[in-house]
Amino acid sequence: MMTPSTYSIISETTEDRFDETENLDDAIRIARGLVQKGQAGDPISIEHNGRVVRQFVLTPAGVVEEPAVG
């Protein structure tokens, strides 16, 4: 039986790995929560199979944004 791929939630600033989940929706929820508690400009990324698939950052105005990942 194959182990499902996981989504890792990672700080792009410190490279800390906060959590892993098997579900993208859960990973987004966790990442957005971490961004809201962090400092403006510190991006939190979601990696899947070694690639960044989503990224979130807090603006100075306190708004969570999702910049394009390229």
PyMOL Python script that loads the backbone (N, CA, C, O; Angstrom):
from pymol import cmd

cmd.read_pdbstr("""\
ATOM      1  N   MET A   1       0.845  -1.187   0.000  1.00  0.00           N
ATOM      2  CA  MET A   1       0.000   0.000   0.000  1.00  0.00           C
ATOM      3  C   MET A   1       0.883   1.241   0.000  1.00  0.00           C
ATOM      4  O   MET A   1       1.835   1.324   0.777  1.00  0.00           O
ATOM      5  N   MET A   2       0.575   2.215  -0.873  1.00  0.00           N
ATOM      6  CA  MET A   2       1.349   3.432  -0.971  1.00  0.00           C
ATOM      7  C   MET A   2       0.949   4.427   0.100  1.00  0.00           C
ATOM      8  O   MET A   2      -0.230   4.550   0.433  1.00  0.00           O
ATOM      9  N   THR A   3       1.939   5.144   0.645  1.00  0.00           N
ATOM     10  CA  THR A   3       1.663   6.202   1.588  1.00  0.00           C
ATOM     11  C   THR A   3       1.268   7.444   0.794  1.00  0.00           C
ATOM     12  O   THR A   3       1.965   7.822  -0.148  1.00  0.00           O
ATOM     13  N   PRO A   4       0.165   8.079   1.161  1.00  0.00           N
ATOM     14  CA  PRO A   4      -0.240   9.271   0.420  1.00  0.00           C
ATOM     15  C   PRO A   4       0.791  10.393   0.582  1.00  0.00           C
ATOM     16  O   PRO A   4       1.455  10.491   1.614  1.00  0.00           O
ATOM     17  N   SER A   5       0.916  11.224  -0.431  1.00  0.00           N
ATOM     18  CA  SER A   5       1.812  12.379  -0.360  1.00  0.00           C
ATOM     19  C   SER A   5       1.260  13.370   0.645  1.00  0.00           C
ATOM     20  O   SER A   5       0.048  13.507   0.811  1.00  0.00           O
ATOM     21  N   THR A   6       2.179  14.059   1.313  1.00  0.00           N
ATOM     22  CA  THR A   6       1.752  15.031   2.304  1.00  0.00           C
ATOM     23  C   THR A   6       2.048  16.445   1.828  1.00  0.00           C
ATOM     24  O   THR A   6       2.868  16.669   0.937  1.00  0.00           O
ATOM     25  N   TYR A   7       1.367  17.373   2.438  1.00  0.00           N
ATOM     26  CA  TYR A   7       1.585  18.800   2.232  1.00  0.00           C
ATOM     27  C   TYR A   7       2.303  19.312   3.477  1.00  0.00           C
ATOM     28  O   TYR A   7       1.818  19.127   4.593  1.00  0.00           O
ATOM     29  N   SER A   8       3.450  19.950   3.293  1.00  0.00           N
ATOM     30  CA  SER A   8       4.238  20.468   4.405  1.00  0.00           C
ATOM     31  C   SER A   8       4.063  21.977   4.492  1.00  0.00           C
ATOM     32  O   SER A   8       4.087  22.671   3.476  1.00  0.00           O
ATOM     33  N   ILE A   9       3.886  22.482   5.710  1.00  0.00           N
ATOM     34  CA  ILE A   9       3.738  23.907   5.938  1.00  0.00           C
ATOM     35  C   ILE A   9       5.064  24.415   6.491  1.00  0.00           C
ATOM     36  O   ILE A   9       5.519  23.966   7.543  1.00  0.00           O
ATOM     37  N   ILE A  10       5.688  25.366   5.768  1.00  0.00           N
ATOM     38  CA  ILE A  10       7.062  25.770   6.038  1.00  0.00           C
ATOM     39  C   ILE A  10       7.187  27.286   6.059  1.00  0.00           C
ATOM     40  O   ILE A  10       6.578  27.981   5.246  1.00  0.00           O
ATOM     41  N   SER A  11       7.992  27.798   7.008  1.00  0.00           N
ATOM     42  CA  SER A  11       8.341  29.214   7.020  1.00  0.00           C
ATOM     43  C   SER A  11       9.449  29.445   6.005  1.00  0.00           C
ATOM     44  O   SER A  11      10.491  28.792   6.064  1.00  0.00           O
ATOM     45  N   GLU A  12       9.234  30.362   5.081  1.00  0.00           N
ATOM     46  CA  GLU A  12      10.266  30.684   4.103  1.00  0.00           C
ATOM     47  C   GLU A  12      11.373  31.524   4.734  1.00  0.00           C
ATOM     48  O   GLU A  12      12.479  31.586   4.199  1.00  0.00           O
ATOM     49  N   THR A  13      11.090  32.167   5.859  1.00  0.00           N
ATOM     50  CA  THR A  13      12.071  33.015   6.529  1.00  0.00           C
ATOM     51  C   THR A  13      13.051  32.187   7.345  1.00  0.00           C
ATOM     52  O   THR A  13      14.263  32.379   7.253  1.00  0.00           O
ATOM     53  N   THR A  14      12.520  31.258   8.149  1.00  0.00           N
ATOM     54  CA  THR A  14      13.361  30.471   9.053  1.00  0.00           C
ATOM     55  C   THR A  14      13.579  29.038   8.568  1.00  0.00           C
ATOM     56  O   THR A  14      14.419  28.317   9.107  1.00  0.00           O
ATOM     57  N   GLU A  15      12.818  28.629   7.549  1.00  0.00           N
ATOM     58  CA  GLU A  15      12.817  27.264   7.032  1.00  0.00           C
ATOM     59  C   GLU A  15      12.324  26.238   8.058  1.00  0.00           C
ATOM     60  O   GLU A  15      12.568  25.040   7.915  1.00  0.00           O
ATOM     61  N   ASP A  16      11.622  26.724   9.100  1.00  0.00           N
ATOM     62  CA  ASP A  16      10.999  25.815  10.067  1.00  0.00           C
ATOM     63  C   ASP A  16       9.851  25.081   9.399  1.00  0.00           C
ATOM     64  O   ASP A  16       9.106  25.661   8.609  1.00  0.00           O
ATOM     65  N   ARG A  17       9.714  23.805   9.721  1.00  0.00           N
ATOM     66  CA  ARG A  17       8.621  22.980   9.207  1.00  0.00           C
ATOM     67  C   ARG A  17       7.589  22.893  10.331  1.00  0.00           C
ATOM     68  O   ARG A  17       7.845  22.275  11.365  1.00  0.00           O
ATOM     69  N   PHE A  18       6.419  23.512  10.127  1.00  0.00           N
ATOM     70  CA  PHE A  18       5.423  23.607  11.187  1.00  0.00           C
ATOM     71  C   PHE A  18       4.540  22.382  11.307  1.00  0.00           C
ATOM     72  O   PHE A  18       4.244  21.928  12.412  1.00  0.00           O
ATOM     73  N   ASP A  19       4.120  21.846  10.171  1.00  0.00           N
ATOM     74  CA  ASP A  19       3.143  20.755  10.211  1.00  0.00           C
ATOM     75  C   ASP A  19       3.119  20.058   8.863  1.00  0.00           C
ATOM     76  O   ASP A  19       3.659  20.562   7.878  1.00  0.00           O
ATOM     77  N   GLU A  20       2.487  18.898   8.830  1.00  0.00           N
ATOM     78  CA  GLU A  20       2.239  18.163   7.595  1.00  0.00           C
ATOM     79  C   GLU A  20       0.822  17.629   7.638  1.00  0.00           C
ATOM     80  O   GLU A  20       0.313  17.272   8.700  1.00  0.00           O
ATOM     81  N   THR A  21       0.197  17.577   6.491  1.00  0.00           N
ATOM     82  CA  THR A  21      -1.151  17.039   6.393  1.00  0.00           C
ATOM     83  C   THR A  21      -1.308  16.361   5.032  1.00  0.00           C
ATOM     84  O   THR A  21      -0.553  16.650   4.104  1.00  0.00           O
ATOM     85  N   GLU A  22      -2.265  15.478   4.915  1.00  0.00           N
ATOM     86  CA  GLU A  22      -2.516  14.777   3.665  1.00  0.00           C
ATOM     87  C   GLU A  22      -3.544  15.509   2.803  1.00  0.00           C
ATOM     88  O   GLU A  22      -3.877  15.044   1.713  1.00  0.00           O
ATOM     89  N   ASN A  23      -4.044  16.637   3.277  1.00  0.00           N
ATOM     90  CA  ASN A  23      -5.140  17.323   2.613  1.00  0.00           C
ATOM     91  C   ASN A  23      -4.752  18.777   2.360  1.00  0.00           C
ATOM     92  O   ASN A  23      -4.340  19.473   3.289  1.00  0.00           O
ATOM     93  N   LEU A  24      -4.876  19.249   1.119  1.00  0.00           N
ATOM     94  CA  LEU A  24      -4.514  20.618   0.773  1.00  0.00           C
ATOM     95  C   LEU A  24      -5.372  21.632   1.523  1.00  0.00           C
ATOM     96  O   LEU A  24      -4.858  22.659   1.968  1.00  0.00           O
ATOM     97  N   ASP A  25      -6.655  21.368   1.670  1.00  0.00           N
ATOM     98  CA  ASP A  25      -7.529  22.308   2.387  1.00  0.00           C
ATOM     99  C   ASP A  25      -7.065  22.504   3.824  1.00  0.00           C
ATOM    100  O   ASP A  25      -7.068  23.627   4.328  1.00  0.00           O
ATOM    101  N   ASP A  26      -6.666  21.419   4.489  1.00  0.00           N
ATOM    102  CA  ASP A  26      -6.141  21.530   5.856  1.00  0.00           C
ATOM    103  C   ASP A  26      -4.835  22.313   5.866  1.00  0.00           C
ATOM    104  O   ASP A  26      -4.605  23.134   6.753  1.00  0.00           O
ATOM    105  N   ALA A  27      -3.987  22.059   4.887  1.00  0.00           N
ATOM    106  CA  ALA A  27      -2.706  22.764   4.801  1.00  0.00           C
ATOM    107  C   ALA A  27      -2.930  24.266   4.625  1.00  0.00           C
ATOM    108  O   ALA A  27      -2.228  25.071   5.236  1.00  0.00           O
ATOM    109  N   ILE A  28      -3.889  24.642   3.805  1.00  0.00           N
ATOM    110  CA  ILE A  28      -4.207  26.066   3.595  1.00  0.00           C
ATOM    111  C   ILE A  28      -4.707  26.684   4.891  1.00  0.00           C
ATOM    112  O   ILE A  28      -4.288  27.781   5.258  1.00  0.00           O
ATOM    113  N   ARG A  29      -5.596  25.991   5.585  1.00  0.00           N
ATOM    114  CA  ARG A  29      -6.134  26.500   6.857  1.00  0.00           C
ATOM    115  C   ARG A  29      -5.016  26.718   7.867  1.00  0.00           C
ATOM    116  O   ARG A  29      -4.977  27.753   8.532  1.00  0.00           O
ATOM    117  N   ILE A  30      -4.110  25.761   7.988  1.00  0.00           N
ATOM    118  CA  ILE A  30      -2.994  25.857   8.929  1.00  0.00           C
ATOM    119  C   ILE A  30      -2.057  26.998   8.535  1.00  0.00           C
ATOM    120  O   ILE A  30      -1.656  27.798   9.380  1.00  0.00           O
ATOM    121  N   ALA A  31      -1.713  27.069   7.253  1.00  0.00           N
ATOM    122  CA  ALA A  31      -0.786  28.104   6.782  1.00  0.00           C
ATOM    123  C   ALA A  31      -1.362  29.504   6.995  1.00  0.00           C
ATOM    124  O   ALA A  31      -0.652  30.404   7.443  1.00  0.00           O
ATOM    125  N   ARG A  32      -2.640  29.692   6.680  1.00  0.00           N
ATOM    126  CA  ARG A  32      -3.264  31.002   6.875  1.00  0.00           C
ATOM    127  C   ARG A  32      -3.288  31.385   8.347  1.00  0.00           C
ATOM    128  O   ARG A  32      -3.084  32.551   8.685  1.00  0.00           O
ATOM    129  N   GLY A  33      -3.530  30.431   9.216  1.00  0.00           N
ATOM    130  CA  GLY A  33      -3.517  30.702  10.655  1.00  0.00           C
ATOM    131  C   GLY A  33      -2.139  31.109  11.142  1.00  0.00           C
ATOM    132  O   GLY A  33      -2.010  32.020  11.960  1.00  0.00           O
ATOM    133  N   LEU A  34      -1.111  30.441  10.646  1.00  0.00           N
ATOM    134  CA  LEU A  34       0.259  30.785  11.021  1.00  0.00           C
ATOM    135  C   LEU A  34       0.641  32.175  10.527  1.00  0.00           C
ATOM    136  O   LEU A  34       1.294  32.936  11.242  1.00  0.00           O
ATOM    137  N   VAL A  35       0.235  32.505   9.306  1.00  0.00           N
ATOM    138  CA  VAL A  35       0.540  33.824   8.747  1.00  0.00           C
ATOM    139  C   VAL A  35      -0.112  34.912   9.596  1.00  0.00           C
ATOM    140  O   VAL A  35       0.514  35.932   9.885  1.00  0.00           O
ATOM    141  N   GLN A  36      -1.354  34.704   9.994  1.00  0.00           N
ATOM    142  CA  GLN A  36      -2.069  35.703  10.785  1.00  0.00           C
ATOM    143  C   GLN A  36      -1.403  35.953  12.134  1.00  0.00           C
ATOM    144  O   GLN A  36      -1.506  37.050  12.681  1.00  0.00           O
ATOM    145  N   LYS A  37      -0.727  34.954  12.667  1.00  0.00           N
ATOM    146  CA  LYS A  37      -0.037  35.089  13.959  1.00  0.00           C
ATOM    147  C   LYS A  37       1.390  35.596  13.806  1.00  0.00           C
ATOM    148  O   LYS A  37       2.026  35.959  14.795  1.00  0.00           O
ATOM    149  N   GLY A  38       1.898  35.624  12.578  1.00  0.00           N
ATOM    150  CA  GLY A  38       3.290  35.996  12.332  1.00  0.00           C
ATOM    151  C   GLY A  38       3.468  37.482  12.089  1.00  0.00           C
ATOM    152  O   GLY A  38       2.572  38.289  12.340  1.00  0.00           O
ATOM    153  N   GLN A  39       4.642  37.818  11.599  1.00  0.00           N
ATOM    154  CA  GLN A  39       4.969  39.201  11.283  1.00  0.00           C
ATOM    155  C   GLN A  39       4.720  39.488   9.810  1.00  0.00           C
ATOM    156  O   GLN A  39       4.848  38.611   8.956  1.00  0.00           O
ATOM    157  N   ALA A  40       4.365  40.722   9.535  1.00  0.00           N
ATOM    158  CA  ALA A  40       4.131  41.140   8.151  1.00  0.00           C
ATOM    159  C   ALA A  40       5.376  40.868   7.312  1.00  0.00           C
ATOM    160  O   ALA A  40       6.499  41.156   7.726  1.00  0.00           O
ATOM    161  N   GLY A  41       5.155  40.312   6.136  1.00  0.00           N
ATOM    162  CA  GLY A  41       6.246  40.064   5.201  1.00  0.00           C
ATOM    163  C   GLY A  41       6.912  38.712   5.327  1.00  0.00           C
ATOM    164  O   GLY A  41       7.728  38.358   4.475  1.00  0.00           O
ATOM    165  N   ASP A  42       6.595  37.936   6.366  1.00  0.00           N
ATOM    166  CA  ASP A  42       7.192  36.605   6.540  1.00  0.00           C
ATOM    167  C   ASP A  42       6.312  35.557   5.858  1.00  0.00           C
ATOM    168  O   ASP A  42       5.256  35.210   6.386  1.00  0.00           O
ATOM    169  N   PRO A  43       6.724  35.049   4.703  1.00  0.00           N
ATOM    170  CA  PRO A  43       5.882  34.109   3.965  1.00  0.00           C
ATOM    171  C   PRO A  43       5.861  32.703   4.578  1.00  0.00           C
ATOM    172  O   PRO A  43       6.857  32.219   5.116  1.00  0.00           O
ATOM    173  N   ILE A  44       4.708  32.082   4.477  1.00  0.00           N
ATOM    174  CA  ILE A  44       4.527  30.679   4.856  1.00  0.00           C
ATOM    175  C   ILE A  44       4.138  29.942   3.581  1.00  0.00           C
ATOM    176  O   ILE A  44       3.211  30.345   2.878  1.00  0.00           O
ATOM    177  N   SER A  45       4.850  28.863   3.291  1.00  0.00           N
ATOM    178  CA  SER A  45       4.611  28.103   2.066  1.00  0.00           C
ATOM    179  C   SER A  45       4.049  26.728   2.361  1.00  0.00           C
ATOM    180  O   SER A  45       4.246  26.168   3.439  1.00  0.00           O
ATOM    181  N   ILE A  46       3.350  26.203   1.382  1.00  0.00           N
ATOM    182  CA  ILE A  46       2.891  24.818   1.412  1.00  0.00           C
ATOM    183  C   ILE A  46       3.657  24.095   0.313  1.00  0.00           C
ATOM    184  O   ILE A  46       3.596  24.469  -0.858  1.00  0.00           O
ATOM    185  N   GLU A  47       4.379  23.056   0.712  1.00  0.00           N
ATOM    186  CA  GLU A  47       5.142  22.250  -0.245  1.00  0.00           C
ATOM    187  C   GLU A  47       4.464  20.900  -0.426  1.00  0.00           C
ATOM    188  O   GLU A  47       3.921  20.322   0.515  1.00  0.00           O
ATOM    189  N   HIS A  48       4.511  20.415  -1.660  1.00  0.00           N
ATOM    190  CA  HIS A  48       3.963  19.094  -1.996  1.00  0.00           C
ATOM    191  C   HIS A  48       4.912  18.461  -3.002  1.00  0.00           C
ATOM    192  O   HIS A  48       5.197  19.045  -4.048  1.00  0.00           O
ATOM    193  N   ASN A  49       5.396  17.277  -2.690  1.00  0.00           N
ATOM    194  CA  ASN A  49       6.363  16.579  -3.552  1.00  0.00           C
ATOM    195  C   ASN A  49       7.586  17.442  -3.858  1.00  0.00           C
ATOM    196  O   ASN A  49       8.111  17.420  -4.972  1.00  0.00           O
ATOM    197  N   GLY A  50       8.033  18.202  -2.854  1.00  0.00           N
ATOM    198  CA  GLY A  50       9.250  18.995  -2.992  1.00  0.00           C
ATOM    199  C   GLY A  50       9.084  20.329  -3.699  1.00  0.00           C
ATOM    200  O   GLY A  50      10.072  21.021  -3.942  1.00  0.00           O
ATOM    201  N   ARG A  51       7.852  20.705  -4.036  1.00  0.00           N
ATOM    202  CA  ARG A  51       7.609  21.969  -4.735  1.00  0.00           C
ATOM    203  C   ARG A  51       6.638  22.836  -3.938  1.00  0.00           C
ATOM    204  O   ARG A  51       5.691  22.334  -3.333  1.00  0.00           O
ATOM    205  N   VAL A  52       6.885  24.136  -3.949  1.00  0.00           N
ATOM    206  CA  VAL A  52       5.956  25.074  -3.321  1.00  0.00           C
ATOM    207  C   VAL A  52       4.715  25.170  -4.206  1.00  0.00           C
ATOM    208  O   VAL A  52       4.807  25.508  -5.386  1.00  0.00           O
ATOM    209  N   VAL A  53       3.551  24.869  -3.621  1.00  0.00           N
ATOM    210  CA  VAL A  53       2.312  24.917  -4.390  1.00  0.00           C
ATOM    211  C   VAL A  53       1.432  26.106  -4.013  1.00  0.00           C
ATOM    212  O   VAL A  53       0.627  26.563  -4.825  1.00  0.00           O
ATOM    213  N   ARG A  54       1.578  26.607  -2.797  1.00  0.00           N
ATOM    214  CA  ARG A  54       0.828  27.785  -2.338  1.00  0.00           C
ATOM    215  C   ARG A  54       1.724  28.546  -1.374  1.00  0.00           C
ATOM    216  O   ARG A  54       2.593  27.961  -0.729  1.00  0.00           O
ATOM    217  N   GLN A  55       1.505  29.870  -1.278  1.00  0.00           N
ATOM    218  CA  GLN A  55       2.270  30.687  -0.343  1.00  0.00           C
ATOM    219  C   GLN A  55       1.363  31.811   0.151  1.00  0.00           C
ATOM    220  O   GLN A  55       0.560  32.363  -0.601  1.00  0.00           O
ATOM    221  N   PHE A  56       1.512  32.133   1.433  1.00  0.00           N
ATOM    222  CA  PHE A  56       0.712  33.180   2.049  1.00  0.00           C
ATOM    223  C   PHE A  56       1.633  34.123   2.799  1.00  0.00           C
ATOM    224  O   PHE A  56       2.660  33.712   3.339  1.00  0.00           O
ATOM    225  N   VAL A  57       1.251  35.404   2.825  1.00  0.00           N
ATOM    226  CA  VAL A  57       2.047  36.413   3.518  1.00  0.00           C
ATOM    227  C   VAL A  57       1.096  37.446   4.116  1.00  0.00           C
ATOM    228  O   VAL A  57       0.046  37.741   3.545  1.00  0.00           O
ATOM    229  N   LEU A  58       1.472  37.989   5.264  1.00  0.00           N
ATOM    230  CA  LEU A  58       0.692  39.021   5.940  1.00  0.00           C
ATOM    231  C   LEU A  58       1.199  40.385   5.497  1.00  0.00           C
ATOM    232  O   LEU A  58       2.398  40.657   5.560  1.00  0.00           O
ATOM    233  N   THR A  59       0.290  41.239   5.052  1.00  0.00           N
ATOM    234  CA  THR A  59       0.677  42.586   4.652  1.00  0.00           C
ATOM    235  C   THR A  59       0.807  43.464   5.891  1.00  0.00           C
ATOM    236  O   THR A  59       0.305  43.097   6.953  1.00  0.00           O
ATOM    237  N   PRO A  60       1.467  44.610   5.783  1.00  0.00           N
ATOM    238  CA  PRO A  60       1.545  45.539   6.917  1.00  0.00           C
ATOM    239  C   PRO A  60       0.158  45.991   7.401  1.00  0.00           C
ATOM    240  O   PRO A  60       0.000  46.385   8.556  1.00  0.00           O
ATOM    241  N   ALA A  61      -0.830  45.932   6.523  1.00  0.00           N
ATOM    242  CA  ALA A  61      -2.198  46.321   6.899  1.00  0.00           C
ATOM    243  C   ALA A  61      -2.937  45.193   7.626  1.00  0.00           C
ATOM    244  O   ALA A  61      -4.080  45.374   8.045  1.00  0.00           O
ATOM    245  N   GLY A  62      -2.285  44.020   7.780  1.00  0.00           N
ATOM    246  CA  GLY A  62      -2.902  42.899   8.488  1.00  0.00           C
ATOM    247  C   GLY A  62      -3.764  42.007   7.628  1.00  0.00           C
ATOM    248  O   GLY A  62      -4.577  41.241   8.147  1.00  0.00           O
ATOM    249  N   VAL A  63      -3.600  42.092   6.322  1.00  0.00           N
ATOM    250  CA  VAL A  63      -4.369  41.281   5.381  1.00  0.00           C
ATOM    251  C   VAL A  63      -3.498  40.111   4.902  1.00  0.00           C
ATOM    252  O   VAL A  63      -2.332  40.294   4.551  1.00  0.00           O
ATOM    253  N   VAL A  64      -4.086  38.910   4.895  1.00  0.00           N
ATOM    254  CA  VAL A  64      -3.371  37.740   4.381  1.00  0.00           C
ATOM    255  C   VAL A  64      -3.531  37.717   2.866  1.00  0.00           C
ATOM    256  O   VAL A  64      -4.648  37.711   2.349  1.00  0.00           O
ATOM    257  N   GLU A  65      -2.399  37.705   2.160  1.00  0.00           N
ATOM    258  CA  GLU A  65      -2.415  37.641   0.701  1.00  0.00           C
ATOM    259  C   GLU A  65      -1.753  36.361   0.237  1.00  0.00           C
ATOM    260  O   GLU A  65      -0.942  35.761   0.943  1.00  0.00           O
ATOM    261  N   GLU A  66      -2.124  35.954  -0.983  1.00  0.00           N
ATOM    262  CA  GLU A  66      -1.513  34.769  -1.599  1.00  0.00           C
ATOM    263  C   GLU A  66      -0.823  35.190  -2.890  1.00  0.00           C
ATOM    264  O   GLU A  66      -1.460  35.282  -3.940  1.00  0.00           O
ATOM    265  N   PRO A  67       0.497  35.447  -2.810  1.00  0.00           N
ATOM    266  CA  PRO A  67       1.213  35.819  -4.030  1.00  0.00           C
ATOM    267  C   PRO A  67       1.305  34.630  -4.991  1.00  0.00           C
ATOM    268  O   PRO A  67       1.231  33.471  -4.582  1.00  0.00           O
ATOM    269  N   ALA A  68       1.466  34.944  -6.261  1.00  0.00           N
ATOM    270  CA  ALA A  68       1.612  33.895  -7.267  1.00  0.00           C
ATOM    271  C   ALA A  68       2.896  33.110  -7.011  1.00  0.00           C
ATOM    272  O   ALA A  68       3.934  33.681  -6.679  1.00  0.00           O
ATOM    273  N   VAL A  69       2.807  31.810  -7.169  1.00  0.00           N
ATOM    274  CA  VAL A  69       3.963  30.922  -7.002  1.00  0.00           C
ATOM    275  C   VAL A  69       4.385  30.493  -8.396  1.00  0.00           C
ATOM    276  O   VAL A  69       3.565  30.085  -9.219  1.00  0.00           O
ATOM    277  N   GLY A  70       5.697  30.595  -8.642  1.00  0.00           N
ATOM    278  CA  GLY A  70       6.065  30.395  -9.960  1.00  0.00           C
ATOM    279  C   GLY A  70       6.838  29.368 -10.515  1.00  0.00           C
ATOM    280  O   GLY A  70       7.066  29.353 -11.725  1.00  0.00           O
TER     281      GLY A  70
END
""", "prot")
cmd.dss("prot")
cmd.show_as("cartoon", "prot")
cmd.util.cbc("prot")
cmd.orient("prot")
